[in-house]
Amino acid sequence: MPKNNIMYLISIFFGVFGLTLVAAIYYSENERGQIVNLICGLIFITASIGSWIIAKKSSKKNN
């Protein structure tokens, strides 16, 4: 499996996990839990976008 395919899979995993954390805001009991879920979800979504960009740039460099 090429290196950039693994990066795409990692970015998809981070994105899905981040969206799950953001969606968990509705099931949090208190305000602190909602804030923590939002911050962690946004961090994982940002990591997903970053790894997607890295994978895209490395695949262009290899071609």
CHARMM-style PDB file with segment names, atoms N, HN, CA, C and O in Angstrom:
ATOM      1  N   MET     1       0.849  -1.178   0.000  1.00  0.00      PROA
ATOM      2  CA  MET     1       0.000   0.000   0.000  1.00  0.00      PROA
ATOM      3  C   MET     1       0.898   1.246   0.000  1.00  0.00      PROA
ATOM      4  O   MET     1       1.745   1.400   0.880  1.00  0.00      PROA
ATOM      5  N   PRO     2       0.715   2.119  -0.969  1.00  0.00      PROA
ATOM      6  CA  PRO     2       1.550   3.324  -1.023  1.00  0.00      PROA
ATOM      7  C   PRO     2       1.358   4.213   0.200  1.00  0.00      PROA
ATOM      8  O   PRO     2       0.336   4.160   0.884  1.00  0.00      PROA
ATOM      9  N   LYS     3       2.368   5.021   0.446  1.00  0.00      PROA
ATOM     10  HN  LYS     3       3.199   5.064  -0.109  1.00  0.00      PROA
ATOM     11  CA  LYS     3       2.372   5.870   1.633  1.00  0.00      PROA
ATOM     12  C   LYS     3       1.220   6.865   1.635  1.00  0.00      PROA
ATOM     13  O   LYS     3       0.620   7.110   2.682  1.00  0.00      PROA
ATOM     14  N   ASN     4       0.899   7.449   0.466  1.00  0.00      PROA
ATOM     15  HN  ASN     4       1.386   7.249  -0.384  1.00  0.00      PROA
ATOM     16  CA  ASN     4      -0.160   8.463   0.452  1.00  0.00      PROA
ATOM     17  C   ASN     4      -1.542   7.845   0.667  1.00  0.00      PROA
ATOM     18  O   ASN     4      -2.437   8.533   1.158  1.00  0.00      PROA
ATOM     19  N   ASN     5      -1.746   6.577   0.318  1.00  0.00      PROA
ATOM     20  HN  ASN     5      -1.019   6.019  -0.082  1.00  0.00      PROA
ATOM     21  CA  ASN     5      -3.032   5.933   0.609  1.00  0.00      PROA
ATOM     22  C   ASN     5      -3.237   5.777   2.109  1.00  0.00      PROA
ATOM     23  O   ASN     5      -4.356   5.908   2.603  1.00  0.00      PROA
ATOM     24  N   ILE     6      -2.168   5.500   2.828  1.00  0.00      PROA
ATOM     25  HN  ILE     6      -1.258   5.393   2.426  1.00  0.00      PROA
ATOM     26  CA  ILE     6      -2.260   5.406   4.282  1.00  0.00      PROA
ATOM     27  C   ILE     6      -2.606   6.767   4.866  1.00  0.00      PROA
ATOM     28  O   ILE     6      -3.389   6.855   5.812  1.00  0.00      PROA
ATOM     29  N   MET     7      -2.029   7.827   4.311  1.00  0.00      PROA
ATOM     30  HN  MET     7      -1.393   7.754   3.543  1.00  0.00      PROA
ATOM     31  CA  MET     7      -2.342   9.178   4.797  1.00  0.00      PROA
ATOM     32  C   MET     7      -3.804   9.519   4.538  1.00  0.00      PROA
ATOM     33  O   MET     7      -4.449  10.157   5.370  1.00  0.00      PROA
ATOM     34  N   TYR     8      -4.332   9.097   3.387  1.00  0.00      PROA
ATOM     35  HN  TYR     8      -3.808   8.578   2.711  1.00  0.00      PROA
ATOM     36  CA  TYR     8      -5.754   9.327   3.114  1.00  0.00      PROA
ATOM     37  C   TYR     8      -6.632   8.579   4.128  1.00  0.00      PROA
ATOM     38  O   TYR     8      -7.628   9.119   4.610  1.00  0.00      PROA
ATOM     39  N   LEU     9      -6.256   7.341   4.446  1.00  0.00      PROA
ATOM     40  HN  LEU     9      -5.447   6.902   4.055  1.00  0.00      PROA
ATOM     41  CA  LEU     9      -7.027   6.572   5.430  1.00  0.00      PROA
ATOM     42  C   LEU     9      -6.962   7.210   6.816  1.00  0.00      PROA
ATOM     43  O   LEU     9      -7.960   7.249   7.536  1.00  0.00      PROA
ATOM     44  N   ILE    10      -5.785   7.708   7.182  1.00  0.00      PROA
ATOM     45  HN  ILE    10      -4.974   7.676   6.597  1.00  0.00      PROA
ATOM     46  CA  ILE    10      -5.651   8.392   8.473  1.00  0.00      PROA
ATOM     47  C   ILE    10      -6.511   9.642   8.505  1.00  0.00      PROA
ATOM     48  O   ILE    10      -7.154   9.929   9.514  1.00  0.00      PROA
ATOM     49  N   SER    11      -6.528  10.388   7.406  1.00  0.00      PROA
ATOM     50  HN  SER    11      -6.006  10.154   6.586  1.00  0.00      PROA
ATOM     51  CA  SER    11      -7.334  11.613   7.381  1.00  0.00      PROA
ATOM     52  C   SER    11      -8.826  11.295   7.454  1.00  0.00      PROA
ATOM     53  O   SER    11      -9.584  12.031   8.087  1.00  0.00      PROA
ATOM     54  N   ILE    12      -9.250  10.217   6.820  1.00  0.00      PROA
ATOM     55  HN  ILE    12      -8.635   9.619   6.306  1.00  0.00      PROA
ATOM     56  CA  ILE    12     -10.662   9.825   6.901  1.00  0.00      PROA
ATOM     57  C   ILE    12     -11.007   9.408   8.331  1.00  0.00      PROA
ATOM     58  O   ILE    12     -12.069   9.763   8.843  1.00  0.00      PROA
ATOM     59  N   PHE    13     -10.108   8.653   8.977  1.00  0.00      PROA
ATOM     60  HN  PHE    13      -9.245   8.365   8.560  1.00  0.00      PROA
ATOM     61  CA  PHE    13     -10.350   8.243  10.363  1.00  0.00      PROA
ATOM     62  C   PHE    13     -10.451   9.454  11.280  1.00  0.00      PROA
ATOM     63  O   PHE    13     -11.370   9.542  12.095  1.00  0.00      PROA
ATOM     64  N   PHE    14      -9.506  10.391  11.152  1.00  0.00      PROA
ATOM     65  HN  PHE    14      -8.760  10.319  10.490  1.00  0.00      PROA
ATOM     66  CA  PHE    14      -9.544  11.603  11.981  1.00  0.00      PROA
ATOM     67  C   PHE    14     -10.815  12.400  11.726  1.00  0.00      PROA
ATOM     68  O   PHE    14     -11.417  12.922  12.665  1.00  0.00      PROA
ATOM     69  N   GLY    15     -11.227  12.498  10.475  1.00  0.00      PROA
ATOM     70  HN  GLY    15     -10.738  12.075   9.712  1.00  0.00      PROA
ATOM     71  CA  GLY    15     -12.435  13.255  10.150  1.00  0.00      PROA
ATOM     72  C   GLY    15     -13.686  12.634  10.744  1.00  0.00      PROA
ATOM     73  O   GLY    15     -14.528  13.335  11.306  1.00  0.00      PROA
ATOM     74  N   VAL    16     -13.806  11.325  10.620  1.00  0.00      PROA
ATOM     75  HN  VAL    16     -13.122  10.756  10.163  1.00  0.00      PROA
ATOM     76  CA  VAL    16     -14.982  10.640  11.169  1.00  0.00      PROA
ATOM     77  C   VAL    16     -14.993  10.732  12.693  1.00  0.00      PROA
ATOM     78  O   VAL    16     -16.043  10.952  13.297  1.00  0.00      PROA
ATOM     79  N   PHE    17     -13.832  10.567  13.312  1.00  0.00      PROA
ATOM     80  HN  PHE    17     -12.979  10.389  12.821  1.00  0.00      PROA
ATOM     81  CA  PHE    17     -13.758  10.664  14.765  1.00  0.00      PROA
ATOM     82  C   PHE    17     -14.078  12.080  15.232  1.00  0.00      PROA
ATOM     83  O   PHE    17     -14.761  12.261  16.240  1.00  0.00      PROA
ATOM     84  N   GLY    18     -13.590  13.084  14.507  1.00  0.00      PROA
ATOM     85  HN  GLY    18     -13.036  12.937  13.687  1.00  0.00      PROA
ATOM     86  CA  GLY    18     -13.887  14.468  14.856  1.00  0.00      PROA
ATOM     87  C   GLY    18     -15.356  14.795  14.714  1.00  0.00      PROA
ATOM     88  O   GLY    18     -15.930  15.469  15.570  1.00  0.00      PROA
ATOM     89  N   LEU    19     -15.972  14.324  13.639  1.00  0.00      PROA
ATOM     90  HN  LEU    19     -15.505  13.776  12.944  1.00  0.00      PROA
ATOM     91  CA  LEU    19     -17.405  14.565  13.461  1.00  0.00      PROA
ATOM     92  C   LEU    19     -18.230  13.847  14.525  1.00  0.00      PROA
ATOM     93  O   LEU    19     -19.272  14.345  14.953  1.00  0.00      PROA
ATOM     94  N   THR    20     -17.759  12.674  14.950  1.00  0.00      PROA
ATOM     95  HN  THR    20     -16.913  12.269  14.603  1.00  0.00      PROA
ATOM     96  CA  THR    20     -18.449  11.961  16.026  1.00  0.00      PROA
ATOM     97  C   THR    20     -18.383  12.747  17.330  1.00  0.00      PROA
ATOM     98  O   THR    20     -19.366  12.820  18.069  1.00  0.00      PROA
ATOM     99  N   LEU    21     -17.228  13.330  17.608  1.00  0.00      PROA
ATOM    100  HN  LEU    21     -16.431  13.271  17.008  1.00  0.00      PROA
ATOM    101  CA  LEU    21     -17.101  14.138  18.824  1.00  0.00      PROA
ATOM    102  C   LEU    21     -17.983  15.378  18.768  1.00  0.00      PROA
ATOM    103  O   LEU    21     -18.603  15.749  19.764  1.00  0.00      PROA
ATOM    104  N   VAL    22     -18.037  16.016  17.604  1.00  0.00      PROA
ATOM    105  HN  VAL    22     -17.533  15.714  16.795  1.00  0.00      PROA
ATOM    106  CA  VAL    22     -18.892  17.199  17.469  1.00  0.00      PROA
ATOM    107  C   VAL    22     -20.358  16.801  17.610  1.00  0.00      PROA
ATOM    108  O   VAL    22     -21.141  17.526  18.222  1.00  0.00      PROA
ATOM    109  N   ALA    23     -20.733  15.655  17.049  1.00  0.00      PROA
ATOM    110  HN  ALA    23     -20.096  15.065  16.551  1.00  0.00      PROA
ATOM    111  CA  ALA    23     -22.120  15.200  17.158  1.00  0.00      PROA
ATOM    112  C   ALA    23     -22.466  14.802  18.593  1.00  0.00      PROA
ATOM    113  O   ALA    23     -23.633  14.848  18.982  1.00  0.00      PROA
ATOM    114  N   ALA    24     -21.465  14.414  19.379  1.00  0.00      PROA
ATOM    115  HN  ALA    24     -20.517  14.377  19.063  1.00  0.00      PROA
ATOM    116  CA  ALA    24     -21.714  14.016  20.766  1.00  0.00      PROA
ATOM    117  C   ALA    24     -22.068  15.203  21.654  1.00  0.00      PROA
ATOM    118  O   ALA    24     -22.436  15.020  22.815  1.00  0.00      PROA
ATOM    119  N   ILE    25     -21.961  16.411  21.122  1.00  0.00      PROA
ATOM    120  HN  ILE    25     -21.663  16.559  20.179  1.00  0.00      PROA
ATOM    121  CA  ILE    25     -22.346  17.601  21.896  1.00  0.00      PROA
ATOM    122  C   ILE    25     -23.802  17.494  22.331  1.00  0.00      PROA
ATOM    123  O   ILE    25     -24.152  17.891  23.443  1.00  0.00      PROA
ATOM    124  N   TYR    26     -24.639  16.966  21.470  1.00  0.00      PROA
ATOM    125  HN  TYR    26     -24.355  16.644  20.567  1.00  0.00      PROA
ATOM    126  CA  TYR    26     -26.070  16.881  21.772  1.00  0.00      PROA
ATOM    127  C   TYR    26     -26.376  15.885  22.886  1.00  0.00      PROA
ATOM    128  O   TYR    26     -27.436  15.955  23.508  1.00  0.00      PROA
ATOM    129  N   TYR    27     -25.454  14.958  23.140  1.00  0.00      PROA
ATOM    130  HN  TYR    27     -24.593  14.900  22.634  1.00  0.00      PROA
ATOM    131  CA  TYR    27     -25.690  13.943  24.160  1.00  0.00      PROA
ATOM    132  C   TYR    27     -24.944  14.228  25.457  1.00  0.00      PROA
ATOM    133  O   TYR    27     -25.033  13.450  26.407  1.00  0.00      PROA
ATOM    134  N   SER    28     -24.208  15.335  25.505  1.00  0.00      PROA
ATOM    135  HN  SER    28     -24.136  15.967  24.733  1.00  0.00      PROA
ATOM    136  CA  SER    28     -23.475  15.693  26.717  1.00  0.00      PROA
ATOM    137  C   SER    28     -24.426  16.274  27.751  1.00  0.00      PROA
ATOM    138  O   SER    28     -25.349  17.022  27.428  1.00  0.00      PROA
ATOM    139  N   GLU    29     -24.178  15.914  28.987  1.00  0.00      PROA
ATOM    140  HN  GLU    29     -23.428  15.306  29.250  1.00  0.00      PROA
ATOM    141  CA  GLU    29     -25.063  16.342  30.071  1.00  0.00      PROA
ATOM    142  C   GLU    29     -24.834  17.793  30.476  1.00  0.00      PROA
ATOM    143  O   GLU    29     -25.787  18.537  30.703  1.00  0.00      PROA
ATOM    144  N   ASN    30     -23.570  18.191  30.565  1.00  0.00      PROA
ATOM    145  HN  ASN    30     -22.796  17.586  30.380  1.00  0.00      PROA
ATOM    146  CA  ASN    30     -23.289  19.535  31.065  1.00  0.00      PROA
ATOM    147  C   ASN    30     -22.551  20.368  30.017  1.00  0.00      PROA
ATOM    148  O   ASN    30     -22.149  19.868  28.966  1.00  0.00      PROA
ATOM    149  N   GLU    31     -22.391  21.627  30.329  1.00  0.00      PROA
ATOM    150  HN  GLU    31     -22.717  22.033  31.182  1.00  0.00      PROA
ATOM    151  CA  GLU    31     -21.770  22.552  29.386  1.00  0.00      PROA
ATOM    152  C   GLU    31     -20.285  22.256  29.196  1.00  0.00      PROA
ATOM    153  O   GLU    31     -19.748  22.432  28.102  1.00  0.00      PROA
ATOM    154  N   ARG    32     -19.629  21.810  30.255  1.00  0.00      PROA
ATOM    155  HN  ARG    32     -20.065  21.667  31.143  1.00  0.00      PROA
ATOM    156  CA  ARG    32     -18.204  21.503  30.158  1.00  0.00      PROA
ATOM    157  C   ARG    32     -17.957  20.366  29.169  1.00  0.00      PROA
ATOM    158  O   ARG    32     -17.024  20.431  28.369  1.00  0.00      PROA
ATOM    159  N   GLY    33     -18.779  19.339  29.219  1.00  0.00      PROA
ATOM    160  HN  GLY    33     -19.537  19.286  29.869  1.00  0.00      PROA
ATOM    161  CA  GLY    33     -18.647  18.235  28.278  1.00  0.00      PROA
ATOM    162  C   GLY    33     -18.883  18.662  26.844  1.00  0.00      PROA
ATOM    163  O   GLY    33     -18.225  18.168  25.929  1.00  0.00      PROA
ATOM    164  N   GLN    34     -19.810  19.570  26.643  1.00  0.00      PROA
ATOM    165  HN  GLN    34     -20.345  19.972  27.386  1.00  0.00      PROA
ATOM    166  CA  GLN    34     -20.077  20.073  25.300  1.00  0.00      PROA
ATOM    167  C   GLN    34     -18.884  20.850  24.761  1.00  0.00      PROA
ATOM    168  O   GLN    34     -18.515  20.701  23.596  1.00  0.00      PROA
ATOM    169  N   ILE    35     -18.283  21.678  25.609  1.00  0.00      PROA
ATOM    170  HN  ILE    35     -18.582  21.799  26.556  1.00  0.00      PROA
ATOM    171  CA  ILE    35     -17.125  22.465  25.176  1.00  0.00      PROA
ATOM    172  C   ILE    35     -15.945  21.558  24.855  1.00  0.00      PROA
ATOM    173  O   ILE    35     -15.255  21.762  23.856  1.00  0.00      PROA
ATOM    174  N   VAL    36     -15.712  20.559  25.698  1.00  0.00      PROA
ATOM    175  HN  VAL    36     -16.272  20.393  26.510  1.00  0.00      PROA
ATOM    176  CA  VAL    36     -14.605  19.626  25.466  1.00  0.00      PROA
ATOM    177  C   VAL    36     -14.824  18.854  24.171  1.00  0.00      PROA
ATOM    178  O   VAL    36     -13.887  18.689  23.390  1.00  0.00      PROA
ATOM    179  N   ASN    37     -16.041  18.378  23.929  1.00  0.00      PROA
ATOM    180  HN  ASN    37     -16.802  18.511  24.564  1.00  0.00      PROA
ATOM    181  CA  ASN    37     -16.334  17.655  22.691  1.00  0.00      PROA
ATOM    182  C   ASN    37     -16.146  18.550  21.476  1.00  0.00      PROA
ATOM    183  O   ASN    37     -15.627  18.101  20.454  1.00  0.00      PROA
ATOM    184  N   LEU    38     -16.555  19.799  21.571  1.00  0.00      PROA
ATOM    185  HN  LEU    38     -16.977  20.164  22.401  1.00  0.00      PROA
ATOM    186  CA  LEU    38     -16.399  20.718  20.449  1.00  0.00      PROA
ATOM    187  C   LEU    38     -14.930  20.986  20.155  1.00  0.00      PROA
ATOM    188  O   LEU    38     -14.509  20.934  19.000  1.00  0.00      PROA
ATOM    189  N   ILE    39     -14.149  21.270  21.187  1.00  0.00      PROA
ATOM    190  HN  ILE    39     -14.491  21.313  22.126  1.00  0.00      PROA
ATOM    191  CA  ILE    39     -12.729  21.570  20.980  1.00  0.00      PROA
ATOM    192  C   ILE    39     -11.989  20.355  20.432  1.00  0.00      PROA
ATOM    193  O   ILE    39     -11.228  20.476  19.472  1.00  0.00      PROA
ATOM    194  N   CYS    40     -12.204  19.190  21.030  1.00  0.00      PROA
ATOM    195  HN  CYS    40     -12.822  19.091  21.810  1.00  0.00      PROA
ATOM    196  CA  CYS    40     -11.528  17.976  20.553  1.00  0.00      PROA
ATOM    197  C   CYS    40     -11.974  17.608  19.141  1.00  0.00      PROA
ATOM    198  O   CYS    40     -11.159  17.187  18.320  1.00  0.00      PROA
ATOM    199  N   GLY    41     -13.258  17.765  18.859  1.00  0.00      PROA
ATOM    200  HN  GLY    41     -13.921  18.107  19.526  1.00  0.00      PROA
ATOM    201  CA  GLY    41     -13.753  17.486  17.518  1.00  0.00      PROA
ATOM    202  C   GLY    41     -13.130  18.394  16.483  1.00  0.00      PROA
ATOM    203  O   GLY    41     -12.752  17.940  15.402  1.00  0.00      PROA
ATOM    204  N   LEU    42     -13.019  19.680  16.802  1.00  0.00      PROA
ATOM    205  HN  LEU    42     -13.326  20.049  17.679  1.00  0.00      PROA
ATOM    206  CA  LEU    42     -12.394  20.616  15.861  1.00  0.00      PROA
ATOM    207  C   LEU    42     -10.911  20.331  15.676  1.00  0.00      PROA
ATOM    208  O   LEU    42     -10.379  20.508  14.580  1.00  0.00      PROA
ATOM    209  N   ILE    43     -10.239  19.892  16.733  1.00  0.00      PROA
ATOM    210  HN  ILE    43     -10.671  19.747  17.623  1.00  0.00      PROA
ATOM    211  CA  ILE    43      -8.825  19.521  16.604  1.00  0.00      PROA
ATOM    212  C   ILE    43      -8.673  18.330  15.667  1.00  0.00      PROA
ATOM    213  O   ILE    43      -7.790  18.326  14.809  1.00  0.00      PROA
ATOM    214  N   PHE    44      -9.524  17.318  15.822  1.00  0.00      PROA
ATOM    215  HN  PHE    44     -10.242  17.321  16.519  1.00  0.00      PROA
ATOM    216  CA  PHE    44      -9.430  16.146  14.954  1.00  0.00      PROA
ATOM    217  C   PHE    44      -9.817  16.476  13.515  1.00  0.00      PROA
ATOM    218  O   PHE    44      -9.224  15.932  12.584  1.00  0.00      PROA
ATOM    219  N   ILE    45     -10.790  17.347  13.317  1.00  0.00      PROA
ATOM    220  HN  ILE    45     -11.271  17.789  14.073  1.00  0.00      PROA
ATOM    221  CA  ILE    45     -11.161  17.741  11.958  1.00  0.00      PROA
ATOM    222  C   ILE    45     -10.023  18.522  11.312  1.00  0.00      PROA
ATOM    223  O   ILE    45      -9.745  18.339  10.127  1.00  0.00      PROA
ATOM    224  N   THR    46      -9.361  19.389  12.074  1.00  0.00      PROA
ATOM    225  HN  THR    46      -9.586  19.537  13.037  1.00  0.00      PROA
ATOM    226  CA  THR    46      -8.206  20.124  11.555  1.00  0.00      PROA
ATOM    227  C   THR    46      -7.069  19.173  11.203  1.00  0.00      PROA
ATOM    228  O   THR    46      -6.418  19.344  10.172  1.00  0.00      PROA
ATOM    229  N   ALA    47      -6.821  18.176  12.046  1.00  0.00      PROA
ATOM    230  HN  ALA    47      -7.350  18.038  12.884  1.00  0.00      PROA
ATOM    231  CA  ALA    47      -5.792  17.176  11.746  1.00  0.00      PROA
ATOM    232  C   ALA    47      -6.151  16.386  10.497  1.00  0.00      PROA
ATOM    233  O   ALA    47      -5.273  16.025   9.713  1.00  0.00      PROA
ATOM    234  N   SER    48      -7.433  16.119  10.310  1.00  0.00      PROA
ATOM    235  HN  SER    48      -8.146  16.412  10.946  1.00  0.00      PROA
ATOM    236  CA  SER    48      -7.886  15.404   9.122  1.00  0.00      PROA
ATOM    237  C   SER    48      -7.611  16.211   7.861  1.00  0.00      PROA
ATOM    238  O   SER    48      -7.115  15.679   6.868  1.00  0.00      PROA
ATOM    239  N   ILE    49      -7.935  17.490   7.907  1.00  0.00      PROA
ATOM    240  HN  ILE    49      -8.338  17.923   8.714  1.00  0.00      PROA
ATOM    241  CA  ILE    49      -7.695  18.350   6.744  1.00  0.00      PROA
ATOM    242  C   ILE    49      -6.199  18.457   6.469  1.00  0.00      PROA
ATOM    243  O   ILE    49      -5.775  18.427   5.314  1.00  0.00      PROA
ATOM    244  N   GLY    50      -5.399  18.583   7.524  1.00  0.00      PROA
ATOM    245  HN  GLY    50      -5.743  18.608   8.463  1.00  0.00      PROA
ATOM    246  CA  GLY    50      -3.955  18.674   7.353  1.00  0.00      PROA
ATOM    247  C   GLY    50      -3.352  17.423   6.743  1.00  0.00      PROA
ATOM    248  O   GLY    50      -2.519  17.519   5.842  1.00  0.00      PROA
ATOM    249  N   SER    51      -3.750  16.266   7.210  1.00  0.00      PROA
ATOM    250  HN  SER    51      -4.426  16.188   7.943  1.00  0.00      PROA
ATOM    251  CA  SER    51      -3.196  15.034   6.643  1.00  0.00      PROA
ATOM    252  C   SER    51      -3.703  14.795   5.226  1.00  0.00      PROA
ATOM    253  O   SER    51      -3.003  14.186   4.416  1.00  0.00      PROA
ATOM    254  N   TRP    52      -4.913  15.266   4.915  1.00  0.00      PROA
ATOM    255  HN  TRP    52      -5.481  15.760   5.573  1.00  0.00      PROA
ATOM    256  CA  TRP    52      -5.421  15.164   3.545  1.00  0.00      PROA
ATOM    257  C   TRP    52      -4.568  16.020   2.607  1.00  0.00      PROA
ATOM    258  O   TRP    52      -4.227  15.588   1.506  1.00  0.00      PROA
ATOM    259  N   ILE    53      -4.225  17.235   3.046  1.00  0.00      PROA
ATOM    260  HN  ILE    53      -4.502  17.586   3.941  1.00  0.00      PROA
ATOM    261  CA  ILE    53      -3.395  18.128   2.229  1.00  0.00      PROA
ATOM    262  C   ILE    53      -2.002  17.539   2.047  1.00  0.00      PROA
ATOM    263  O   ILE    53      -1.449  17.587   0.948  1.00  0.00      PROA
ATOM    264  N   ILE    54      -1.432  16.984   3.110  1.00  0.00      PROA
ATOM    265  HN  ILE    54      -1.882  16.944   4.002  1.00  0.00      PROA
ATOM    266  CA  ILE    54      -0.109  16.366   3.012  1.00  0.00      PROA
ATOM    267  C   ILE    54      -0.139  15.195   2.037  1.00  0.00      PROA
ATOM    268  O   ILE    54       0.776  15.044   1.227  1.00  0.00      PROA
ATOM    269  N   ALA    55      -1.173  14.367   2.104  1.00  0.00      PROA
ATOM    270  HN  ALA    55      -1.916  14.490   2.761  1.00  0.00      PROA
ATOM    271  CA  ALA    55      -1.279  13.224   1.193  1.00  0.00      PROA
ATOM    272  C   ALA    55      -1.424  13.692  -0.246  1.00  0.00      PROA
ATOM    273  O   ALA    55      -0.848  13.096  -1.156  1.00  0.00      PROA
ATOM    274  N   LYS    56      -2.189  14.752  -0.454  1.00  0.00      PROA
ATOM    275  HN  LYS    56      -2.657  15.236   0.285  1.00  0.00      PROA
ATOM    276  CA  LYS    56      -2.384  15.268  -1.807  1.00  0.00      PROA
ATOM    277  C   LYS    56      -1.080  15.823  -2.374  1.00  0.00      PROA
ATOM    278  O   LYS    56      -0.752  15.575  -3.535  1.00  0.00      PROA
ATOM    279  N   LYS    57      -0.334  16.573  -1.559  1.00  0.00      PROA
ATOM    280  HN  LYS    57      -0.601  16.775  -0.616  1.00  0.00      PROA
ATOM    281  CA  LYS    57       0.934  17.138  -2.021  1.00  0.00      PROA
ATOM    282  C   LYS    57       1.966  16.051  -2.275  1.00  0.00      PROA
ATOM    283  O   LYS    57       2.730  16.142  -3.237  1.00  0.00      PROA
ATOM    284  N   SER    58       2.003  15.028  -1.436  1.00  0.00      PROA
ATOM    285  HN  SER    58       1.383  14.954  -0.655  1.00  0.00      PROA
ATOM    286  CA  SER    58       2.982  13.962  -1.645  1.00  0.00      PROA
ATOM    287  C   SER    58       2.635  13.115  -2.864  1.00  0.00      PROA
ATOM    288  O   SER    58       3.532  12.590  -3.524  1.00  0.00      PROA
ATOM    289  N   SER    59       1.349  12.975  -3.173  1.00  0.00      PROA
ATOM    290  HN  SER    59       0.620  13.402  -2.637  1.00  0.00      PROA
ATOM    291  CA  SER    59       0.985  12.214  -4.372  1.00  0.00      PROA
ATOM    292  C   SER    59       1.321  13.005  -5.631  1.00  0.00      PROA
ATOM    293  O   SER    59       1.670  12.410  -6.650  1.00  0.00      PROA
ATOM    294  N   LYS    60       1.224  14.329  -5.584  1.00  0.00      PROA
ATOM    295  HN  LYS    60       0.940  14.813  -4.756  1.00  0.00      PROA
ATOM    296  CA  LYS    60       1.628  15.148  -6.734  1.00  0.00      PROA
ATOM    297  C   LYS    60       3.138  15.104  -6.917  1.00  0.00      PROA
ATOM    298  O   LYS    60       3.630  15.108  -8.045  1.00  0.00      PROA
ATOM    299  N   LYS    61       3.878  15.063  -5.802  1.00  0.00      PROA
ATOM    300  HN  LYS    61       3.478  15.060  -4.886  1.00  0.00      PROA
ATOM    301  CA  LYS    61       5.328  15.037  -5.870  1.00  0.00      PROA
ATOM    302  C   LYS    61       5.816  13.713  -6.451  1.00  0.00      PROA
ATOM    303  O   LYS    61       6.825  13.683  -7.156  1.00  0.00      PROA
ATOM    304  N   ASN    62       5.111  12.620  -6.164  1.00  0.00      PROA
ATOM    305  HN  ASN    62       4.291  12.645  -5.591  1.00  0.00      PROA
ATOM    306  CA  ASN    62       5.512  11.298  -6.649  1.00  0.00      PROA
ATOM    307  C   ASN    62       5.218  11.111  -8.127  1.00  0.00      PROA
ATOM    308  O   ASN    62       5.848  10.278  -8.778  1.00  0.00      PROA
ATOM    309  N   ASN    63       4.273  11.872  -8.670  1.00  0.00      PROA
ATOM    310  HN  ASN    63       3.761  12.548  -8.141  1.00  0.00      PROA
ATOM    311  CA  ASN    63       3.918  11.709 -10.092  1.00  0.00      PROA
ATOM    312  C   ASN    63       4.756  12.536 -10.968  1.00  0.00      PROA
ATOM    313  OT1 ASN    63       4.585  12.514 -12.187  1.00  0.00      PROA
TER     314      ASN     63
END
